[in-house]
Amino acid sequence: MLIKDFNFEQTELLSKMLYTILFPKTSGGFDIDNHCFKGSSLELQLRLMDMIKSNKFSEAENLLFEAIDQDNGQDSLRVAVWFYNKLNYIDEKILNENNFSKQEVLEGIQEIEKMVMKA
């Protein structure tokens, strides 16, 4: 239980920090769920949402990193923060049943943090 809470809290903290960095003009606090993505970012977000709804977490993560590799900009990184924030709120049992974990969610957002800090 303690490790689960730690992973959740760390992911939440990193998501908020990255949101502040990647969405500097946003006011009103952390509200990535209501952020309106546009263009290819919106397309990526919608594809990821469909995959999340189908419990295809690993496939969605693979798609996300392919998009980040192709984009080389902050648009896909913004979607990545949204993605890991979404996964953070999915019950661990559902993640585990679909070969994913809260630890992988934390590791994913940490990888995004490294990319953002490099940019």
Backbone atoms as SQL, in Angstrom:
CREATE TABLE atoms (id INTEGER PRIMARY KEY, chain TEXT, resi INTEGER, resn TEXT, atom TEXT, x REAL, y REAL, z REAL);
INSERT INTO atoms VALUES
  (1, 'A', 1, 'MET', 'N', 0.823, -1.194, 0.000),
  (2, 'A', 1, 'MET', 'CA', 0.000, 0.000, 0.000),
  (3, 'A', 1, 'MET', 'C', 0.862, 1.252, 0.000),
  (4, 'A', 2, 'LEU', 'N', 1.900, 1.267, 0.815),
  (5, 'A', 2, 'LEU', 'CA', 2.768, 2.427, 0.906),
  (6, 'A', 2, 'LEU', 'C', 3.479, 2.703, -0.414),
  (7, 'A', 3, 'ILE', 'N', 3.966, 1.654, -1.070),
  (8, 'A', 3, 'ILE', 'CA', 4.642, 1.822, -2.355),
  (9, 'A', 3, 'ILE', 'C', 3.658, 2.329, -3.400),
  (10, 'A', 4, 'LYS', 'N', 2.440, 1.810, -3.400),
  (11, 'A', 4, 'LYS', 'CA', 1.424, 2.279, -4.336),
  (12, 'A', 4, 'LYS', 'C', 1.183, 3.767, -4.144),
  (13, 'A', 5, 'ASP', 'N', 1.044, 4.185, -2.894),
  (14, 'A', 5, 'ASP', 'CA', 0.812, 5.593, -2.603),
  (15, 'A', 5, 'ASP', 'C', 2.006, 6.440, -3.025),
  (16, 'A', 6, 'PHE', 'N', 3.214, 5.936, -2.791),
  (17, 'A', 6, 'PHE', 'CA', 4.417, 6.663, -3.180),
  (18, 'A', 6, 'PHE', 'C', 4.451, 6.858, -4.690),
  (19, 'A', 7, 'ASN', 'N', 4.207, 5.801, -5.446),
  (20, 'A', 7, 'ASN', 'CA', 4.209, 5.896, -6.906),
  (21, 'A', 7, 'ASN', 'C', 3.158, 6.883, -7.385),
  (22, 'A', 8, 'PHE', 'N', 1.967, 6.818, -6.808),
  (23, 'A', 8, 'PHE', 'CA', 0.892, 7.731, -7.192),
  (24, 'A', 8, 'PHE', 'C', 1.299, 9.169, -6.904),
  (25, 'A', 9, 'GLU', 'N', 1.783, 9.419, -5.711),
  (26, 'A', 9, 'GLU', 'CA', 2.154, 10.781, -5.303),
  (27, 'A', 9, 'GLU', 'C', 3.307, 11.321, -6.144),
  (28, 'A', 10, 'GLN', 'N', 4.300, 10.493, -6.416),
  (29, 'A', 10, 'GLN', 'CA', 5.432, 10.929, -7.236),
  (30, 'A', 10, 'GLN', 'C', 4.988, 11.260, -8.656),
  (31, 'A', 11, 'THR', 'N', 4.127, 10.422, -9.214),
  (32, 'A', 11, 'THR', 'CA', 3.619, 10.675, -10.563),
  (33, 'A', 11, 'THR', 'C', 2.810, 11.961, -10.580),
  (34, 'A', 12, 'GLU', 'N', 1.979, 12.155, -9.584),
  (35, 'A', 12, 'GLU', 'CA', 1.173, 13.374, -9.485),
  (36, 'A', 12, 'GLU', 'C', 2.066, 14.610, -9.379),
  (37, 'A', 13, 'LEU', 'N', 3.078, 14.545, -8.553),
  (38, 'A', 13, 'LEU', 'CA', 4.003, 15.663, -8.366),
  (39, 'A', 13, 'LEU', 'C', 4.745, 15.993, -9.667),
  (40, 'A', 14, 'LEU', 'N', 5.268, 14.980, -10.331),
  (41, 'A', 14, 'LEU', 'CA', 5.974, 15.202, -11.590),
  (42, 'A', 14, 'LEU', 'C', 5.038, 15.730, -12.670),
  (43, 'A', 15, 'SER', 'N', 3.817, 15.213, -12.711),
  (44, 'A', 15, 'SER', 'CA', 2.840, 15.699, -13.687),
  (45, 'A', 15, 'SER', 'C', 2.568, 17.185, -13.491),
  (46, 'A', 16, 'LYS', 'N', 2.387, 17.588, -12.256),
  (47, 'A', 16, 'LYS', 'CA', 2.130, 19.001, -11.965),
  (48, 'A', 16, 'LYS', 'C', 3.321, 19.876, -12.333),
  (49, 'A', 17, 'MET', 'N', 4.523, 19.418, -12.008),
  (50, 'A', 17, 'MET', 'CA', 5.713, 20.184, -12.334),
  (51, 'A', 17, 'MET', 'C', 5.869, 20.328, -13.848),
  (52, 'A', 18, 'LEU', 'N', 5.732, 19.218, -14.569),
  (53, 'A', 18, 'LEU', 'CA', 5.878, 19.256, -16.021),
  (54, 'A', 18, 'LEU', 'C', 4.769, 20.061, -16.678),
  (55, 'A', 19, 'TYR', 'N', 3.584, 19.988, -16.125),
  (56, 'A', 19, 'TYR', 'CA', 2.470, 20.795, -16.634),
  (57, 'A', 19, 'TYR', 'C', 2.827, 22.281, -16.546),
  (58, 'A', 20, 'THR', 'N', 3.395, 22.688, -15.433),
  (59, 'A', 20, 'THR', 'CA', 3.778, 24.085, -15.238),
  (60, 'A', 20, 'THR', 'C', 4.843, 24.511, -16.242),
  (61, 'A', 21, 'ILE', 'N', 5.779, 23.616, -16.534),
  (62, 'A', 21, 'ILE', 'CA', 6.845, 23.923, -17.492),
  (63, 'A', 21, 'ILE', 'C', 6.308, 23.955, -18.921),
  (64, 'A', 22, 'LEU', 'N', 5.507, 22.968, -19.288),
  (65, 'A', 22, 'LEU', 'CA', 5.063, 22.814, -20.677),
  (66, 'A', 22, 'LEU', 'C', 3.843, 23.659, -21.039),
  (67, 'A', 23, 'PHE', 'N', 3.102, 24.099, -20.037),
  (68, 'A', 23, 'PHE', 'CA', 1.910, 24.914, -20.272),
  (69, 'A', 23, 'PHE', 'C', 2.033, 26.232, -19.501),
  (70, 'A', 24, 'PRO', 'N', 3.070, 27.025, -19.774),
  (71, 'A', 24, 'PRO', 'CA', 3.338, 28.202, -18.941),
  (72, 'A', 24, 'PRO', 'C', 2.266, 29.286, -19.002),
  (73, 'A', 25, 'LYS', 'N', 1.509, 29.348, -20.060),
  (74, 'A', 25, 'LYS', 'CA', 0.513, 30.414, -20.194),
  (75, 'A', 25, 'LYS', 'C', -0.827, 30.048, -19.573),
  (76, 'A', 26, 'THR', 'N', -0.920, 28.852, -19.030),
  (77, 'A', 26, 'THR', 'CA', -2.161, 28.381, -18.443),
  (78, 'A', 26, 'THR', 'C', -2.304, 28.951, -17.041),
  (79, 'A', 27, 'SER', 'N', -3.469, 29.454, -16.749),
  (80, 'A', 27, 'SER', 'CA', -3.720, 29.947, -15.394),
  (81, 'A', 27, 'SER', 'C', -4.773, 29.067, -14.741),
  (82, 'A', 28, 'GLY', 'N', -4.896, 29.167, -13.455),
  (83, 'A', 28, 'GLY', 'CA', -5.937, 28.416, -12.759),
  (84, 'A', 28, 'GLY', 'C', -5.482, 27.082, -12.220),
  (85, 'A', 29, 'GLY', 'N', -4.167, 26.826, -12.211),
  (86, 'A', 29, 'GLY', 'CA', -3.680, 25.597, -11.610),
  (87, 'A', 29, 'GLY', 'C', -3.622, 24.427, -12.565),
  (88, 'A', 30, 'PHE', 'N', -3.445, 23.275, -11.989),
  (89, 'A', 30, 'PHE', 'CA', -3.247, 22.020, -12.715),
  (90, 'A', 30, 'PHE', 'C', -4.590, 21.499, -13.219),
  (91, 'A', 31, 'ASP', 'N', -4.808, 21.607, -14.523),
  (92, 'A', 31, 'ASP', 'CA', -6.074, 21.171, -15.108),
  (93, 'A', 31, 'ASP', 'C', -5.831, 20.564, -16.484),
  (94, 'A', 32, 'ILE', 'N', -4.925, 19.621, -16.534),
  (95, 'A', 32, 'ILE', 'CA', -4.543, 19.044, -17.820),
  (96, 'A', 32, 'ILE', 'C', -5.689, 18.268, -18.474),
  (97, 'A', 33, 'ASP', 'N', -6.603, 17.737, -17.693),
  (98, 'A', 33, 'ASP', 'CA', -7.735, 17.008, -18.274),
  (99, 'A', 33, 'ASP', 'C', -8.592, 17.893, -19.163),
  (100, 'A', 34, 'ASN', 'N', -8.623, 19.171, -18.872),
  (101, 'A', 34, 'ASN', 'CA', -9.453, 20.088, -19.643),
  (102, 'A', 34, 'ASN', 'C', -8.652, 20.910, -20.650),
  (103, 'A', 35, 'HIS', 'N', -7.399, 20.564, -20.841),
  (104, 'A', 35, 'HIS', 'CA', -6.593, 21.269, -21.832),
  (105, 'A', 35, 'HIS', 'C', -7.073, 20.878, -23.222),
  (106, 'A', 36, 'CYS', 'N', -7.190, 21.841, -24.093),
  (107, 'A', 36, 'CYS', 'CA', -7.635, 21.582, -25.463),
  (108, 'A', 36, 'CYS', 'C', -6.415, 21.441, -26.374),
  (109, 'A', 37, 'PHE', 'N', -6.107, 20.212, -26.733),
  (110, 'A', 37, 'PHE', 'CA', -5.031, 19.973, -27.678),
  (111, 'A', 37, 'PHE', 'C', -5.542, 20.277, -29.078),
  (112, 'A', 38, 'LYS', 'N', -4.612, 20.550, -29.990),
  (113, 'A', 38, 'LYS', 'CA', -4.983, 20.885, -31.370),
  (114, 'A', 38, 'LYS', 'C', -4.135, 20.092, -32.340),
  (115, 'A', 39, 'GLY', 'N', -4.636, 19.955, -33.555),
  (116, 'A', 39, 'GLY', 'CA', -3.881, 19.333, -34.634),
  (117, 'A', 39, 'GLY', 'C', -3.425, 17.923, -34.325),
  (118, 'A', 40, 'SER', 'N', -2.148, 17.662, -34.591),
  (119, 'A', 40, 'SER', 'CA', -1.617, 16.311, -34.401),
  (120, 'A', 40, 'SER', 'C', -1.617, 15.913, -32.925),
  (121, 'A', 41, 'SER', 'N', -1.502, 16.892, -32.029),
  (122, 'A', 41, 'SER', 'CA', -1.566, 16.580, -30.592),
  (123, 'A', 41, 'SER', 'C', -2.948, 16.066, -30.213),
  (124, 'A', 42, 'LEU', 'N', -3.960, 16.677, -30.770),
  (125, 'A', 42, 'LEU', 'CA', -5.332, 16.218, -30.507),
  (126, 'A', 42, 'LEU', 'C', -5.538, 14.820, -31.075),
  (127, 'A', 43, 'GLU', 'N', -5.041, 14.586, -32.276),
  (128, 'A', 43, 'GLU', 'CA', -5.164, 13.256, -32.877),
  (129, 'A', 43, 'GLU', 'C', -4.481, 12.202, -32.007),
  (130, 'A', 44, 'LEU', 'N', -3.284, 12.522, -31.519),
  (131, 'A', 44, 'LEU', 'CA', -2.557, 11.599, -30.655),
  (132, 'A', 44, 'LEU', 'C', -3.329, 11.369, -29.358),
  (133, 'A', 45, 'GLN', 'N', -3.816, 12.429, -28.764),
  (134, 'A', 45, 'GLN', 'CA', -4.581, 12.309, -27.519),
  (135, 'A', 45, 'GLN', 'C', -5.807, 11.407, -27.716),
  (136, 'A', 46, 'LEU', 'N', -6.527, 11.593, -28.803),
  (137, 'A', 46, 'LEU', 'CA', -7.725, 10.787, -29.055),
  (138, 'A', 46, 'LEU', 'C', -7.376, 9.314, -29.278),
  (139, 'A', 47, 'ARG', 'N', -6.298, 9.060, -29.997),
  (140, 'A', 47, 'ARG', 'CA', -5.865, 7.664, -30.201),
  (141, 'A', 47, 'ARG', 'C', -5.464, 7.023, -28.879),
  (142, 'A', 48, 'LEU', 'N', -4.740, 7.777, -28.070),
  (143, 'A', 48, 'LEU', 'CA', -4.333, 7.255, -26.768),
  (144, 'A', 48, 'LEU', 'C', -5.543, 7.017, -25.871),
  (145, 'A', 49, 'MET', 'N', -6.503, 7.918, -25.911),
  (146, 'A', 49, 'MET', 'CA', -7.709, 7.758, -25.092),
  (147, 'A', 49, 'MET', 'C', -8.453, 6.484, -25.482),
  (148, 'A', 50, 'ASP', 'N', -8.566, 6.229, -26.765),
  (149, 'A', 50, 'ASP', 'CA', -9.217, 4.991, -27.217),
  (150, 'A', 50, 'ASP', 'C', -8.467, 3.759, -26.706),
  (151, 'A', 51, 'MET', 'N', -7.157, 3.827, -26.740),
  (152, 'A', 51, 'MET', 'CA', -6.351, 2.697, -26.278),
  (153, 'A', 51, 'MET', 'C', -6.466, 2.533, -24.761),
  (154, 'A', 52, 'ILE', 'N', -6.524, 3.639, -24.045),
  (155, 'A', 52, 'ILE', 'CA', -6.704, 3.570, -22.592),
  (156, 'A', 52, 'ILE', 'C', -8.053, 2.934, -22.274),
  (157, 'A', 53, 'LYS', 'N', -9.081, 3.354, -22.979),
  (158, 'A', 53, 'LYS', 'CA', -10.424, 2.797, -22.747),
  (159, 'A', 53, 'LYS', 'C', -10.464, 1.303, -23.053),
  (160, 'A', 54, 'SER', 'N', -9.604, 0.855, -23.960),
  (161, 'A', 54, 'SER', 'CA', -9.531, -0.566, -24.320),
  (162, 'A', 54, 'SER', 'C', -8.501, -1.318, -23.479),
  (163, 'A', 55, 'ASN', 'N', -7.954, -0.640, -22.477),
  (164, 'A', 55, 'ASN', 'CA', -6.939, -1.231, -21.584),
  (165, 'A', 55, 'ASN', 'C', -5.684, -1.689, -22.324),
  (166, 'A', 56, 'LYS', 'N', -5.325, -0.989, -23.379),
  (167, 'A', 56, 'LYS', 'CA', -4.120, -1.291, -24.144),
  (168, 'A', 56, 'LYS', 'C', -3.022, -0.314, -23.735),
  (169, 'A', 57, 'PHE', 'N', -2.631, -0.395, -22.472),
  (170, 'A', 57, 'PHE', 'CA', -1.724, 0.587, -21.893),
  (171, 'A', 57, 'PHE', 'C', -0.324, 0.522, -22.495),
  (172, 'A', 58, 'SER', 'N', 0.213, -0.668, -22.655),
  (173, 'A', 58, 'SER', 'CA', 1.560, -0.810, -23.222),
  (174, 'A', 58, 'SER', 'C', 1.601, -0.346, -24.670),
  (175, 'A', 59, 'GLU', 'N', 0.591, -0.718, -25.430),
  (176, 'A', 59, 'GLU', 'CA', 0.522, -0.294, -26.828),
  (177, 'A', 59, 'GLU', 'C', 0.400, 1.223, -26.920),
  (178, 'A', 60, 'ALA', 'N', -0.381, 1.795, -26.037),
  (179, 'A', 60, 'ALA', 'CA', -0.549, 3.245, -26.021),
  (180, 'A', 60, 'ALA', 'C', 0.778, 3.932, -25.696),
  (181, 'A', 61, 'GLU', 'N', 1.490, 3.388, -24.725),
  (182, 'A', 61, 'GLU', 'CA', 2.777, 3.967, -24.361),
  (183, 'A', 61, 'GLU', 'C', 3.755, 3.879, -25.537),
  (184, 'A', 62, 'ASN', 'N', 3.760, 2.759, -26.242),
  (185, 'A', 62, 'ASN', 'CA', 4.618, 2.615, -27.419),
  (186, 'A', 62, 'ASN', 'C', 4.281, 3.659, -28.478),
  (187, 'A', 63, 'LEU', 'N', 2.994, 3.843, -28.731),
  (188, 'A', 63, 'LEU', 'CA', 2.551, 4.854, -29.695),
  (189, 'A', 63, 'LEU', 'C', 3.010, 6.242, -29.263),
  (190, 'A', 64, 'LEU', 'N', 2.886, 6.523, -27.986),
  (191, 'A', 64, 'LEU', 'CA', 3.291, 7.821, -27.454),
  (192, 'A', 64, 'LEU', 'C', 4.776, 8.077, -27.713),
  (193, 'A', 65, 'PHE', 'N', 5.620, 7.109, -27.402),
  (194, 'A', 65, 'PHE', 'CA', 7.056, 7.318, -27.590),
  (195, 'A', 65, 'PHE', 'C', 7.435, 7.386, -29.064),
  (196, 'A', 66, 'GLU', 'N', 6.709, 6.696, -29.929),
  (197, 'A', 66, 'GLU', 'CA', 6.931, 6.844, -31.372),
  (198, 'A', 66, 'GLU', 'C', 6.611, 8.274, -31.800),
  (199, 'A', 67, 'ALA', 'N', 5.510, 8.814, -31.282),
  (200, 'A', 67, 'ALA', 'CA', 5.119, 10.188, -31.612),
  (201, 'A', 67, 'ALA', 'C', 6.149, 11.187, -31.098),
  (202, 'A', 68, 'ILE', 'N', 6.659, 10.955, -29.905),
  (203, 'A', 68, 'ILE', 'CA', 7.677, 11.846, -29.343),
  (204, 'A', 68, 'ILE', 'C', 8.938, 11.808, -30.208),
  (205, 'A', 69, 'ASP', 'N', 9.342, 10.620, -30.643),
  (206, 'A', 69, 'ASP', 'CA', 10.528, 10.485, -31.498),
  (207, 'A', 69, 'ASP', 'C', 10.348, 11.227, -32.821),
  (208, 'A', 70, 'GLN', 'N', 9.152, 11.189, -33.371),
  (209, 'A', 70, 'GLN', 'CA', 8.877, 11.843, -34.653),
  (210, 'A', 70, 'GLN', 'C', 8.687, 13.345, -34.507),
  (211, 'A', 71, 'ASP', 'N', 8.135, 13.769, -33.382),
  (212, 'A', 71, 'ASP', 'CA', 7.764, 15.173, -33.171),
  (213, 'A', 71, 'ASP', 'C', 8.977, 16.054, -32.869),
  (214, 'A', 72, 'ASN', 'N', 9.841, 15.602, -32.007),
  (215, 'A', 72, 'ASN', 'CA', 10.998, 16.382, -31.561),
  (216, 'A', 72, 'ASN', 'C', 10.613, 17.771, -31.045),
  (217, 'A', 73, 'GLY', 'N', 9.412, 17.920, -30.590),
  (218, 'A', 73, 'GLY', 'CA', 8.965, 19.188, -30.031),
  (219, 'A', 73, 'GLY', 'C', 8.235, 18.953, -28.727),
  (220, 'A', 74, 'GLN', 'N', 7.616, 20.004, -28.240),
  (221, 'A', 74, 'GLN', 'CA', 6.942, 19.899, -26.958),
  (222, 'A', 74, 'GLN', 'C', 5.500, 19.412, -27.063),
  (223, 'A', 75, 'ASP', 'N', 4.928, 19.389, -28.257),
  (224, 'A', 75, 'ASP', 'CA', 3.527, 18.978, -28.389),
  (225, 'A', 75, 'ASP', 'C', 3.294, 17.563, -27.875),
  (226, 'A', 76, 'SER', 'N', 4.118, 16.632, -28.304),
  (227, 'A', 76, 'SER', 'CA', 3.948, 15.248, -27.850),
  (228, 'A', 76, 'SER', 'C', 4.292, 15.093, -26.372),
  (229, 'A', 77, 'LEU', 'N', 5.222, 15.905, -25.898),
  (230, 'A', 77, 'LEU', 'CA', 5.555, 15.856, -24.466),
  (231, 'A', 77, 'LEU', 'C', 4.376, 16.337, -23.624),
  (232, 'A', 78, 'ARG', 'N', 3.655, 17.313, -24.115),
  (233, 'A', 78, 'ARG', 'CA', 2.447, 17.778, -23.420),
  (234, 'A', 78, 'ARG', 'C', 1.416, 16.651, -23.344),
  (235, 'A', 79, 'VAL', 'N', 1.241, 15.957, -24.459),
  (236, 'A', 79, 'VAL', 'CA', 0.310, 14.830, -24.483),
  (237, 'A', 79, 'VAL', 'C', 0.807, 13.738, -23.535),
  (238, 'A', 80, 'ALA', 'N', 2.108, 13.558, -23.448),
  (239, 'A', 80, 'ALA', 'CA', 2.679, 12.542, -22.553),
  (240, 'A', 80, 'ALA', 'C', 2.333, 12.839, -21.094),
  (241, 'A', 81, 'VAL', 'N', 2.400, 14.098, -20.704),
  (242, 'A', 81, 'VAL', 'CA', 2.028, 14.464, -19.334),
  (243, 'A', 81, 'VAL', 'C', 0.561, 14.130, -19.099),
  (244, 'A', 82, 'TRP', 'N', -0.267, 14.457, -20.060),
  (245, 'A', 82, 'TRP', 'CA', -1.698, 14.117, -19.968),
  (246, 'A', 82, 'TRP', 'C', -1.873, 12.601, -19.834),
  (247, 'A', 83, 'PHE', 'N', -1.167, 11.844, -20.680),
  (248, 'A', 83, 'PHE', 'CA', -1.274, 10.389, -20.722),
  (249, 'A', 83, 'PHE', 'C', -0.927, 9.765, -19.370),
  (250, 'A', 84, 'TYR', 'N', 0.221, 10.121, -18.824),
  (251, 'A', 84, 'TYR', 'CA', 0.629, 9.510, -17.557),
  (252, 'A', 84, 'TYR', 'C', -0.242, 9.977, -16.398),
  (253, 'A', 85, 'ASN', 'N', -0.739, 11.182, -16.484),
  (254, 'A', 85, 'ASN', 'CA', -1.687, 11.634, -15.467),
  (255, 'A', 85, 'ASN', 'C', -2.955, 10.774, -15.520),
  (256, 'A', 86, 'LYS', 'N', -3.427, 10.478, -16.726),
  (257, 'A', 86, 'LYS', 'CA', -4.604, 9.609, -16.890),
  (258, 'A', 86, 'LYS', 'C', -4.341, 8.219, -16.307),
  (259, 'A', 87, 'LEU', 'N', -3.202, 7.634, -16.669),
  (260, 'A', 87, 'LEU', 'CA', -2.879, 6.295, -16.185),
  (261, 'A', 87, 'LEU', 'C', -2.719, 6.267, -14.672),
  (262, 'A', 88, 'ASN', 'N', -2.260, 7.349, -14.109),
  (263, 'A', 88, 'ASN', 'CA', -2.052, 7.416, -12.665),
  (264, 'A', 88, 'ASN', 'C', -3.354, 7.201, -11.897),
  (265, 'A', 89, 'TYR', 'N', -4.471, 7.562, -12.499),
  (266, 'A', 89, 'TYR', 'CA', -5.765, 7.442, -11.822),
  (267, 'A', 89, 'TYR', 'C', -6.498, 6.141, -12.136),
  (268, 'A', 90, 'ILE', 'N', -5.878, 5.278, -12.910),
  (269, 'A', 90, 'ILE', 'CA', -6.481, 3.972, -13.191),
  (270, 'A', 90, 'ILE', 'C', -6.113, 3.021, -12.058),
  (271, 'A', 91, 'ASP', 'N', -7.081, 2.261, -11.629),
  (272, 'A', 91, 'ASP', 'CA', -6.875, 1.317, -10.532),
  (273, 'A', 91, 'ASP', 'C', -5.727, 0.364, -10.856),
  (274, 'A', 92, 'GLU', 'N', -4.887, 0.145, -9.872),
  (275, 'A', 92, 'GLU', 'CA', -3.706, -0.722, -10.053),
  (276, 'A', 92, 'GLU', 'C', -4.103, -2.126, -10.508),
  (277, 'A', 93, 'LYS', 'N', -5.212, -2.620, -10.020),
  (278, 'A', 93, 'LYS', 'CA', -5.664, -3.955, -10.401),
  (279, 'A', 93, 'LYS', 'C', -5.921, -4.027, -11.905),
  (280, 'A', 94, 'ILE', 'N', -6.545, -3.003, -12.457),
  (281, 'A', 94, 'ILE', 'CA', -6.821, -2.970, -13.899),
  (282, 'A', 94, 'ILE', 'C', -5.516, -2.880, -14.678),
  (283, 'A', 95, 'LEU', 'N', -4.606, -2.043, -14.204),
  (284, 'A', 95, 'LEU', 'CA', -3.300, -1.951, -14.860),
  (285, 'A', 95, 'LEU', 'C', -2.599, -3.308, -14.850),
  (286, 'A', 96, 'ASN', 'N', -2.560, -3.945, -13.688),
  (287, 'A', 96, 'ASN', 'CA', -1.876, -5.237, -13.554),
  (288, 'A', 96, 'ASN', 'C', -2.505, -6.317, -14.422),
  (289, 'A', 97, 'GLU', 'N', -3.825, -6.319, -14.490),
  (290, 'A', 97, 'GLU', 'CA', -4.521, -7.306, -15.322),
  (291, 'A', 97, 'GLU', 'C', -4.173, -7.145, -16.794),
  (292, 'A', 98, 'ASN', 'N', -3.673, -5.963, -17.151),
  (293, 'A', 98, 'ASN', 'CA', -3.333, -5.667, -18.540),
  (294, 'A', 98, 'ASN', 'C', -1.838, -5.414, -18.726),
  (295, 'A', 99, 'ASN', 'N', -1.056, -6.090, -17.884),
  (296, 'A', 99, 'ASN', 'CA', 0.406, -6.083, -17.995),
  (297, 'A', 99, 'ASN', 'C', 1.026, -4.693, -17.909),
  (298, 'A', 100, 'PHE', 'N', 0.521, -3.901, -16.972),
  (299, 'A', 100, 'PHE', 'CA', 1.076, -2.575, -16.712),
  (300, 'A', 100, 'PHE', 'C', 1.050, -2.372, -15.204),
  (301, 'A', 101, 'SER', 'N', 1.727, -1.344, -14.712),
  (302, 'A', 101, 'SER', 'CA', 1.748, -1.130, -13.270),
  (303, 'A', 101, 'SER', 'C', 1.912, 0.346, -12.944),
  (304, 'A', 102, 'LYS', 'N', 1.649, 0.677, -11.693),
  (305, 'A', 102, 'LYS', 'CA', 1.869, 2.049, -11.221),
  (306, 'A', 102, 'LYS', 'C', 3.348, 2.396, -11.300),
  (307, 'A', 103, 'GLN', 'N', 4.208, 1.408, -11.093),
  (308, 'A', 103, 'GLN', 'CA', 5.651, 1.642, -11.207),
  (309, 'A', 103, 'GLN', 'C', 6.007, 2.064, -12.626),
  (310, 'A', 104, 'GLU', 'N', 5.393, 1.429, -13.622),
  (311, 'A', 104, 'GLU', 'CA', 5.653, 1.797, -15.017),
  (312, 'A', 104, 'GLU', 'C', 5.125, 3.191, -15.327),
  (313, 'A', 105, 'VAL', 'N', 4.032, 3.565, -14.701),
  (314, 'A', 105, 'VAL', 'CA', 3.495, 4.918, -14.874),
  (315, 'A', 105, 'VAL', 'C', 4.514, 5.923, -14.340),
  (316, 'A', 106, 'LEU', 'N', 5.021, 5.674, -13.155),
  (317, 'A', 106, 'LEU', 'CA', 6.034, 6.555, -12.566),
  (318, 'A', 106, 'LEU', 'C', 7.289, 6.605, -13.431),
  (319, 'A', 107, 'GLU', 'N', 7.762, 5.458, -13.891),
  (320, 'A', 107, 'GLU', 'CA', 8.954, 5.428, -14.733),
  (321, 'A', 107, 'GLU', 'C', 8.732, 6.181, -16.050),
  (322, 'A', 108, 'GLY', 'N', 7.526, 6.080, -16.585),
  (323, 'A', 108, 'GLY', 'CA', 7.206, 6.789, -17.821),
  (324, 'A', 108, 'GLY', 'C', 7.253, 8.297, -17.640),
  (325, 'A', 109, 'ILE', 'N', 6.645, 8.795, -16.585),
  (326, 'A', 109, 'ILE', 'CA', 6.640, 10.248, -16.359),
  (327, 'A', 109, 'ILE', 'C', 8.051, 10.726, -16.012),
  (328, 'A', 110, 'GLN', 'N', 8.840, 9.879, -15.377),
  (329, 'A', 110, 'GLN', 'CA', 10.237, 10.243, -15.110),
  (330, 'A', 110, 'GLN', 'C', 11.026, 10.356, -16.411),
  (331, 'A', 111, 'GLU', 'N', 10.745, 9.496, -17.356),
  (332, 'A', 111, 'GLU', 'CA', 11.403, 9.563, -18.664),
  (333, 'A', 111, 'GLU', 'C', 11.002, 10.857, -19.386),
  (334, 'A', 112, 'ILE', 'N', 9.755, 11.223, -19.279),
  (335, 'A', 112, 'ILE', 'CA', 9.290, 12.478, -19.890),
  (336, 'A', 112, 'ILE', 'C', 9.979, 13.664, -19.215),
  (337, 'A', 113, 'GLU', 'N', 10.132, 13.584, -17.916),
  (338, 'A', 113, 'GLU', 'CA', 10.828, 14.656, -17.185),
  (339, 'A', 113, 'GLU', 'C', 12.246, 14.839, -17.738),
  (340, 'A', 114, 'LYS', 'N', 12.953, 13.749, -17.965),
  (341, 'A', 114, 'LYS', 'CA', 14.315, 13.831, -18.516),
  (342, 'A', 114, 'LYS', 'C', 14.312, 14.518, -19.876),
  (343, 'A', 115, 'MET', 'N', 13.343, 14.165, -20.699),
  (344, 'A', 115, 'MET', 'CA', 13.254, 14.770, -22.038),
  (345, 'A', 115, 'MET', 'C', 12.966, 16.265, -21.944),
  (346, 'A', 116, 'VAL', 'N', 12.070, 16.632, -21.046),
  (347, 'A', 116, 'VAL', 'CA', 11.721, 18.050, -20.898),
  (348, 'A', 116, 'VAL', 'C', 12.921, 18.842, -20.399),
  (349, 'A', 117, 'MET', 'N', 13.644, 18.285, -19.458),
  (350, 'A', 117, 'MET', 'CA', 14.780, 18.994, -18.874),
  (351, 'A', 117, 'MET', 'C', 15.944, 19.121, -19.863),
  (352, 'A', 118, 'LYS', 'N', 16.023, 18.206, -20.840),
  (353, 'A', 118, 'LYS', 'CA', 17.033, 18.297, -21.873),
  (354, 'A', 118, 'LYS', 'C', 16.729, 19.417, -22.864),
  (355, 'A', 119, 'ALA', 'N', 15.460, 19.607, -23.122),
  (356, 'A', 119, 'ALA', 'CA', 15.018, 20.560, -24.158),
  (357, 'A', 119, 'ALA', 'C', 15.331, 21.984, -23.813);
